[in-house]
Amino acid sequence: MIPFFLKSAHLISLRKTVSRFFLWALLLLAFTGQAAWEKVYSFDRDWLVYQEAWKSFLPYVSSKHYAYHSKSLEIHPGDFPKAYLAIYPSENYHLFLQGTIFKTLRKGEVYRISLDSLPPQDKLIITVYSEDLQGLPTLFSLERNEQVVEAEKADFFSLQTRSGAPFSNFFLLSLLSIMTCLGVLFAAYPRVFGFFYRYSDWIRWEVKDEVWMRRPFALPNLLVLFTLSLMTACLAYLVGFKTTQKDEFFSNADNFVAMWPSVWFVFKKLGLSFLLFLSRYFVYYLFTDLFKLKGLANVHYFKSLQTNLQFFTLFFAVLCFYAVYVGPATSIDFSSVLYVVDFYFLFRFIYFFQSFQRSFSFPKLFLFIYLLIIEGQIILFGIRELIFPTYI
């Protein structure tokens, strides 16, 4: 006897054991892979027969309708989502759907027809016909694949919602950034801060000559311009985050917001806003020279910055409070909010016209056409395009 070597009888026994193990494993996998059909409704008491005299279906009565060659069922697919019409025919039948031949049923076979695949109607009439039909046809019921239903439930409960962290971080970082800019402006240039947040100008309707109006590109004015641009970029981010449509700072289809795409979005909007506001001065200078409105370019530029900063500060604060109130998962329809912005620009047009008319001796017609062209550009595009691109 040679050690460590099994005899042939042991080899045969081992092979049989391994073969039986794999056989039972395959059977177990086959069994678990089959659909777990569960009966959800039985039609034993729902059969109908069609009465020509009444032109309608009446409940089946065994003593009266036993020998009828056709029996019918009324099915409401909406009451049984994801259900199948299961048929185990004991005889050969012809199946009719809404009075039209639908399928031939063979004895001994199993048929399952998805109710979702049938014509989308609230009520369906299924009729079973056979020349040899006696009593009720068997067996008809509604079944549901519980494995599929459980899998769909699992998928539903495992759905990931939009993360709330970027939402919270946005308010923290945006408010800190804006407050920092305003704090620096107030500490370094209090008179400039007081001018740009002097809300009493809305009721005075006049223009006061300020020293910094003569230097549009001085440091305090550029700081105001940067603050307004940052506020515009934050508003654009908030609008994009709270709309149902995905914007470019969404990193994937699961509505998650990644950090760097969001930062790039804000900085891009910040740069575009800064260039847009800065270029407005040259537009004002060009058109005031064209309409012979000498000295109006600087005044118009600074009054435009002042009114925008005042309005969008309040506008951003109100939207932030409302967004926090409804939560990160709730989208906001900004189409109605856009009307507030349009009303602001329309009222600002009237405010500018009256203020400039009182402070300057320009021809009314020239001033009106000038403001109509310049302010009309903003209503059609410009800052609205930066903040509300979805609604333009």
QUIWOZI-V207514 format. One record per residue. N is the residue number from 0. RES is the residue in one letter. SS is DSSP state (2 for helix, 1 for strand, 0 for the rest). PHI is phi in degrees with one decimal (* if undefined). D_CENTER is the distance of its C-alpha to the mean C-alpha in Angstrom with 2 decimals. Layout:
n=<N;N>
res=<RES;RES>
ss=<SS;SS>
phi=<PHI;PHI>
d_center=<D_CENTER;D_CENTER>
//
This chain:
n=<0;1;2;3;4;5;6;7;8;9;10;11;12;13;14;15;16;17;18;19;20;21;22;23;24;25;26;27;28;29;30;31;32;33;34;35;36;37;38;39;40;41;42;43;44;45;46;47;48;49;50;51;52;53;54;55;56;57;58;59;60;61;62;63;64;65;66;67;68;69;70;71;72;73;74;75;76;77;78;79;80;81;82;83;84;85;86;87;88;89;90;91;92;93;94;95;96;97;98;99;100;101;102;103;104;105;106;107;108;109;110;111;112;113;114;115;116;117;118;119;120;121;122;123;124;125;126;127;128;129;130;131;132;133;134;135;136;137;138;139;140;141;142;143;144;145;146;147;148;149;150;151;152;153;154;155;156;157;158;159;160;161;162;163;164;165;166;167;168;169;170;171;172;173;174;175;176;177;178;179;180;181;182;183;184;185;186;187;188;189;190;191;192;193;194;195;196;197;198;199;200;201;202;203;204;205;206;207;208;209;210;211;212;213;214;215;216;217;218;219;220;221;222;223;224;225;226;227;228;229;230;231;232;233;234;235;236;237;238;239;240;241;242;243;244;245;246;247;248;249;250;251;252;253;254;255;256;257;258;259;260;261;262;263;264;265;266;267;268;269;270;271;272;273;274;275;276;277;278;279;280;281;282;283;284;285;286;287;288;289;290;291;292;293;294;295;296;297;298;299;300;301;302;303;304;305;306;307;308;309;310;311;312;313;314;315;316;317;318;319;320;321;322;323;324;325;326;327;328;329;330;331;332;333;334;335;336;337;338;339;340;341;342;343;344;345;346;347;348;349;350;351;352;353;354;355;356;357;358;359;360;361;362;363;364;365;366;367;368;369;370;371;372;373;374;375;376;377;378;379;380;381;382;383;384;385;386;387;388;389;390;391>
res=<M;I;P;F;F;L;K;S;A;H;L;I;S;L;R;K;T;V;S;R;F;F;L;W;A;L;L;L;L;A;F;T;G;Q;A;A;W;E;K;V;Y;S;F;D;R;D;W;L;V;Y;Q;E;A;W;K;S;F;L;P;Y;V;S;S;K;H;Y;A;Y;H;S;K;S;L;E;I;H;P;G;D;F;P;K;A;Y;L;A;I;Y;P;S;E;N;Y;H;L;F;L;Q;G;T;I;F;K;T;L;R;K;G;E;V;Y;R;I;S;L;D;S;L;P;P;Q;D;K;L;I;I;T;V;Y;S;E;D;L;Q;G;L;P;T;L;F;S;L;E;R;N;E;Q;V;V;E;A;E;K;A;D;F;F;S;L;Q;T;R;S;G;A;P;F;S;N;F;F;L;L;S;L;L;S;I;M;T;C;L;G;V;L;F;A;A;Y;P;R;V;F;G;F;F;Y;R;Y;S;D;W;I;R;W;E;V;K;D;E;V;W;M;R;R;P;F;A;L;P;N;L;L;V;L;F;T;L;S;L;M;T;A;C;L;A;Y;L;V;G;F;K;T;T;Q;K;D;E;F;F;S;N;A;D;N;F;V;A;M;W;P;S;V;W;F;V;F;K;K;L;G;L;S;F;L;L;F;L;S;R;Y;F;V;Y;Y;L;F;T;D;L;F;K;L;K;G;L;A;N;V;H;Y;F;K;S;L;Q;T;N;L;Q;F;F;T;L;F;F;A;V;L;C;F;Y;A;V;Y;V;G;P;A;T;S;I;D;F;S;S;V;L;Y;V;V;D;F;Y;F;L;F;R;F;I;Y;F;F;Q;S;F;Q;R;S;F;S;F;P;K;L;F;L;F;I;Y;L;L;I;I;E;G;Q;I;I;L;F;G;I;R;E;L;I;F;P;T;Y;I>
ss=<0;0;0;0;0;0;0;2;2;2;2;2;2;2;2;2;2;2;2;2;2;2;2;2;2;2;2;2;2;2;2;2;2;0;0;0;1;1;1;1;1;1;0;0;0;0;0;1;1;1;1;0;0;0;0;1;1;1;1;0;0;2;2;2;2;0;0;0;0;1;1;1;1;1;1;0;2;2;2;0;0;0;1;1;1;1;1;1;0;0;0;0;1;1;1;1;1;0;0;1;1;1;1;1;1;0;0;0;0;1;1;1;1;1;2;2;2;0;0;0;0;0;0;1;1;1;1;1;1;0;0;0;0;0;0;0;0;0;0;1;1;1;1;1;1;2;2;2;2;2;2;2;2;2;2;2;2;0;0;0;0;0;0;0;2;2;2;2;2;2;2;2;2;2;2;2;2;2;2;2;2;2;2;2;2;2;2;2;0;2;2;2;2;2;2;2;0;0;0;0;2;2;2;2;0;0;0;0;0;0;2;2;2;2;0;0;0;0;2;2;2;2;2;2;2;2;2;2;2;2;2;2;2;2;2;2;2;2;2;2;2;2;0;0;0;0;0;0;0;1;0;0;0;0;0;0;1;0;2;2;2;2;2;2;2;2;2;2;2;2;2;2;2;2;2;2;2;2;2;2;2;2;2;2;2;2;2;2;2;2;0;0;0;0;0;2;2;2;2;2;2;2;2;2;2;2;2;2;2;2;2;2;2;2;2;2;2;2;2;2;2;2;2;2;2;2;0;0;0;0;0;0;0;0;2;2;2;2;2;2;2;2;2;2;2;2;2;2;2;2;2;2;2;2;2;2;2;2;2;0;0;0;0;2;2;2;2;2;2;2;2;2;2;2;2;2;2;2;2;2;0;0;2;2;2;2;2;0;2;2;2;0>
phi=<*;-92.6;-66.5;69.0;-120.6;-87.2;-73.5;-62.2;-63.3;-66.7;-64.2;-63.4;-64.5;-65.6;-63.1;-63.8;-63.7;-65.2;-62.3;-64.8;-61.4;-65.8;-64.2;-66.2;-64.0;-64.5;-63.3;-65.3;-65.1;-64.5;-69.2;-71.8;-81.5;-75.4;-70.2;-92.3;-80.1;-126.0;-72.1;-111.9;-161.4;-117.7;-97.3;-57.4;-113.3;-110.8;-73.4;-127.0;-130.7;-89.7;-106.3;-61.5;-65.2;-94.0;56.0;-159.9;-94.8;-121.0;-60.9;-70.6;-121.5;-58.8;-70.0;-107.8;-116.6;-60.4;-91.4;-65.7;-81.4;-134.0;-130.3;-128.2;-130.5;-106.1;-118.0;-111.7;-59.3;-64.3;-80.8;-134.7;-65.5;65.0;-96.3;-124.7;-81.0;-95.5;-128.5;-119.0;-67.7;-88.9;-140.2;-79.5;-127.0;-111.3;-103.6;-112.9;-121.2;55.1;82.4;-117.3;-56.7;-118.7;-161.7;-99.4;-102.5;-101.6;-60.6;87.3;-94.5;-117.9;-124.3;-132.7;-116.9;-68.7;-66.6;-70.1;-86.3;-79.8;-53.7;-71.5;-131.6;-69.2;-137.7;-123.5;-106.8;-103.6;-120.0;-109.1;-128.9;-159.8;-65.6;-104.1;-70.0;-127.2;74.5;-96.3;-70.6;-131.0;-105.3;-124.3;-157.5;-109.2;-127.8;-137.5;-78.7;-67.7;-63.7;-66.4;-64.1;-64.8;-64.9;-67.0;-64.5;-62.4;-63.2;-66.2;-74.9;-94.1;-62.3;-93.7;-93.8;-62.1;-65.1;-86.9;-62.2;-60.8;-64.7;-68.2;-63.5;-60.8;-65.4;-64.2;-71.2;-66.7;-66.1;-63.2;-66.4;-67.0;-64.6;-64.2;-61.8;-67.3;-64.6;-63.6;-63.7;-68.9;-73.6;-88.0;-135.6;-63.9;-67.7;-65.4;-60.4;-63.0;-67.5;-71.9;-112.5;-91.9;-71.1;-67.3;-63.9;-66.9;-104.4;-83.3;55.3;-148.7;-113.5;-100.7;-75.9;-114.1;-65.1;-72.9;-68.6;-83.7;-130.0;-66.3;-108.5;-70.7;-58.5;-62.0;-69.4;-67.9;-65.9;-63.2;-63.2;-65.9;-63.2;-65.0;-66.4;-64.0;-64.1;-64.5;-64.2;-66.7;-63.4;-63.3;-65.8;-61.9;-64.0;-65.4;-70.4;-94.8;-91.3;-75.1;-86.2;-75.4;-111.5;-73.1;-87.9;-80.9;-84.1;-155.4;-78.4;-89.6;64.8;-92.9;-109.8;-84.0;-72.7;-69.4;-59.8;-68.4;-63.1;-64.0;-61.5;-64.4;-66.7;-66.0;-65.2;-62.3;-65.6;-64.4;-65.4;-61.7;-66.5;-64.3;-65.7;-67.8;-71.4;-62.8;-61.9;-68.9;-65.5;-60.7;-63.8;-65.7;-77.5;-66.6;-69.5;-68.1;-93.8;58.8;-109.0;-66.2;83.7;-89.2;-61.6;-64.1;-63.1;-63.1;-63.2;-73.2;-67.3;-66.3;-63.5;-63.4;-66.9;-63.7;-63.9;-66.2;-68.4;-74.2;-65.6;-66.0;-62.9;-66.0;-63.9;-65.5;-64.3;-65.2;-62.2;-69.2;-64.8;-66.6;-66.2;-81.9;93.8;-72.9;-85.1;-94.6;-82.7;-122.2;-87.5;-86.7;-64.5;-74.9;-64.7;-63.1;-64.4;-64.0;-65.6;-62.9;-64.3;-61.1;-67.0;-67.7;-66.8;-64.6;-59.6;-65.8;-61.9;-64.3;-61.9;-69.0;-66.4;-69.6;-69.0;-74.0;-91.3;-130.3;-104.0;-89.0;-60.3;-60.7;-66.0;-62.7;-63.8;-66.3;-65.6;-60.0;-67.5;-63.6;-72.0;-69.6;-74.5;-66.6;-61.3;-69.8;-67.2;-77.4;-157.2;103.5;-66.7;-65.5;-67.6;-70.3;-90.3;-119.6;-65.9;-71.6;-105.3;-86.7>
d_center=<78.23;75.94;73.51;69.72;69.93;69.14;71.28;70.07;69.87;67.40;65.37;65.23;64.17;61.45;60.12;60.03;58.11;55.49;55.20;54.77;52.09;49.98;50.65;49.38;46.38;45.47;46.02;43.85;40.97;41.40;41.41;38.32;36.42;37.10;34.63;35.27;35.54;35.82;37.07;34.79;36.87;40.40;41.65;45.26;45.46;43.04;45.22;46.04;48.69;48.71;51.53;52.66;54.54;51.50;49.01;46.61;46.01;47.98;47.86;50.00;53.40;55.43;58.79;57.81;55.27;56.39;57.70;54.86;53.69;50.01;47.76;44.15;41.04;38.23;34.86;31.55;28.90;26.16;28.28;28.37;25.09;25.79;29.49;32.29;35.47;38.15;41.59;44.81;47.37;50.96;52.17;51.12;48.75;47.03;43.48;42.32;38.81;38.81;42.45;41.93;43.27;40.49;42.16;45.62;45.88;48.59;50.47;49.70;46.32;42.92;40.07;36.44;34.22;30.48;29.61;26.15;28.09;30.14;29.53;26.61;28.87;29.26;32.84;34.66;38.42;39.78;43.54;45.93;49.21;52.40;56.05;57.11;54.50;56.16;54.22;50.56;48.91;47.83;45.51;42.14;39.28;35.55;34.48;31.37;30.92;30.40;29.83;26.75;25.46;26.16;24.49;21.25;21.54;22.22;19.21;17.01;18.73;18.64;14.89;14.22;11.73;10.83;14.34;15.61;18.47;17.04;15.85;19.46;21.08;19.46;21.06;24.25;24.77;23.72;25.88;28.72;28.68;28.68;31.27;33.38;33.52;34.41;36.93;38.64;38.82;40.30;42.77;43.96;43.77;43.85;45.09;42.27;39.76;41.52;41.41;37.70;36.85;39.54;37.63;40.95;40.93;38.51;41.34;44.27;43.16;45.42;45.42;47.40;48.83;47.67;49.15;45.92;44.98;47.65;46.05;42.40;42.04;43.72;42.15;41.02;39.35;37.54;36.39;34.98;33.30;31.79;30.54;28.90;27.27;25.98;24.55;22.80;21.33;20.10;18.52;16.73;15.48;14.38;12.52;10.75;10.06;8.83;6.48;2.71;4.95;7.26;10.67;14.02;14.52;12.07;14.82;13.37;10.77;10.78;8.86;12.40;13.91;17.48;20.23;21.89;19.04;18.00;21.68;22.14;19.27;20.93;24.37;23.54;22.23;25.28;27.64;26.32;26.52;30.00;31.26;29.87;31.57;34.69;35.02;34.92;38.42;39.83;38.20;39.78;43.09;43.11;42.40;44.70;47.44;46.74;46.98;49.94;48.12;49.96;48.72;45.36;43.19;43.44;43.04;39.99;38.38;38.96;38.04;34.74;34.07;35.26;33.12;29.95;30.63;31.37;28.40;25.69;27.24;26.78;23.37;22.12;23.85;22.38;18.74;19.46;21.09;18.34;15.63;18.11;18.74;15.28;14.74;12.52;10.09;9.36;7.17;9.74;10.42;12.91;14.51;17.07;17.65;18.55;21.41;22.90;23.07;24.64;27.11;28.04;28.96;30.84;32.76;33.45;35.03;37.38;38.09;39.02;41.17;43.14;43.53;44.67;46.96;48.68;49.07;50.12;52.41;50.27;50.46;47.78;46.86;46.41;44.36;42.14;41.51;40.90;38.28;36.70;36.25;35.21;32.87;31.48;30.28;28.07;26.52;25.81;24.63;25.43;23.94;21.19;20.21;20.13;17.95;15.72;15.54;12.37;14.35;17.70>
//
